[in-house]
Amino acid sequence: MSSKPTAEIVPNEPYEVNGHVQRPWHYDEDEVLRRLIGVKGEDELRHIDWQAVVKVLPWRTAQQCRGRWRRVR
């Protein structure tokens, strides 16, 4: 493992990895997810309309929102 950092990432600024543009999640986006989804049990998570969430966060995909929600809830 190298002691040199491979890249410096400015929070919430897009950056490129292997030809794909990445955008780190920002605290404000996490808050939007919390407000939209609220506190739900595992069974209710299957019924969340992730496409509706994407309409509020159009630069994110439904899969990204679902994955992020599982990490921040």
URURJO-V614817 format. One record per pair of residues at least 12 apart in sequence whose ideal C-beta (glycine too) atoms are under 6 Angstrom apart, sorted by the first residue. I is the first residue (numbers start at 1). J is the second residue. Records with the same first field share a line. If there is no record, write none. Layout:
I=J, J
This chain:
12=24, 26
25=68
30=72
33=69
36=53
50=62, 65, 66
53=65
